[in-house]
Amino acid sequence: MSAAARLVAYTSRGKQLGLIALGLLMSGAAAFAVRLADPVHDPLHYWAGWGGLILFPLCTLGFVRQLFRTGPVMEIGPEGVLWRRWSHERIPWTAFTRAADMSIKRQRFVSLWLREPERYRPGTLFGRLASGNKLLGFGEIALSAQGLTCTHEEMLATVQANAPGLFRAG
């Protein structure tokens, strides 16, 4: 890939429908756990079910919202990264100190560490929630191809082509 590599990714309707179906299934499983678990004799499953009844419908609503998003969600190019799930501001490559290809379980993402995090604050709810990434040892920004029209490999290759110096061995 050349130094002028570009990636523009949109919401994938098919992937979003799959995530919505999964969210509904998990919400149903959580309701099932609450209904069947005895809060006295099986408090773990009972309270885990209630946690799921709060979490999974909220995630599903987020997936539904993404289904109706128009325009690009992610733009990566020589100018930097525009990740609308983080903010509506393009962040230049010079604002990052490093990048890494990472995963949790089988969910892959590109983690980016900001030189001055206070200068590039998240402007979306998703971005503010993702700020906890730092507490887990990741960069402030986690680029994910989940639910988008690109693959993780395409996203990673475009970041590497535009900012190869950010990736360190080890």
Residue pairs with C-beta under 8 A, 6 or more apart in sequence:
1 157
1 158
1 160
1 161
2 161
3 78
3 161
3 162
4 77
4 78
5 76
5 77
5 78
5 157
5 158
5 161
5 162
6 75
6 76
6 77
6 78
6 158
7 74
7 75
7 76
7 77
7 150
7 154
7 155
7 158
8 72
8 74
8 75
9 72
9 73
9 74
9 75
9 145
9 148
9 149
9 150
9 155
10 71
10 72
10 73
10 148
10 149
11 66
11 67
11 69
11 73
11 147
11 148
11 149
12 147
12 148
12 149
13 67
15 146
15 147
15 148
16 63
16 64
16 66
16 67
16 147
17 67
19 60
19 63
19 146
19 147
20 60
20 63
20 64
20 67
23 56
23 57
23 59
23 60
23 63
24 60
26 52
26 56
27 52
27 53
27 56
27 57
27 60
29 52
30 48
30 49
30 50
30 51
30 52
30 53
30 55
30 56
31 49
31 53
32 49
33 45
33 46
33 48
33 49
33 52
34 46
34 49
34 50
34 53
35 49
36 45
37 43
37 45
37 46
37 49
38 46
39 46
39 47
62 126
63 147
66 73
66 147
71 84
72 82
72 84
73 83
73 84
73 85
73 148
74 81
74 82
74 83
74 84
74 85
74 143
74 148
74 150
74 155
75 81
75 82
75 90
76 82
76 143
76 155
76 158
76 159
76 162
77 158
77 162
78 162
79 90
79 92
80 90
80 91
80 92
80 93
80 95
81 90
81 91
81 93
81 112
81 141
81 143
81 159
82 88
82 89
82 90
82 91
83 91
83 141
83 143
84 124
85 124
85 126
85 127
85 130
86 122
86 123
86 124
86 126
86 127
86 130
86 141
87 120
87 121
87 122
87 123
87 124
87 127
88 123
89 120
89 123
91 114
91 120
91 141
93 162
93 163
93 166
94 115
95 114
95 115
95 116
95 119
95 120
96 112
96 113
96 114
96 115
96 139
96 163
96 166
97 113
97 114
97 115
97 166
98 112
98 113
98 139
98 166
98 167
98 168
99 110
99 111
99 112
99 113
99 139
99 159
99 163
99 166
99 167
100 110
100 111
100 139
100 167
100 168
101 108
101 110
101 156
101 167
102 108
102 109
102 110
102 111
102 138
102 142
103 109
107 144
107 146
108 144
108 145
108 152
109 142
109 143
109 144
109 152
110 142
110 143
110 152
110 155
110 156
110 159
111 133
111 138
111 139
111 141
111 142
111 143
112 139
112 140
112 141
112 142
112 143
112 166
113 139
113 140
114 120
114 139
114 140
114 141
117 134
117 140
120 140
122 128
122 130
122 131
130 140
130 141
130 142
131 140
133 139
133 140
133 141
133 142
134 140
143 155
143 159
144 152
145 151
145 152
145 154
145 155
159 166
160 167
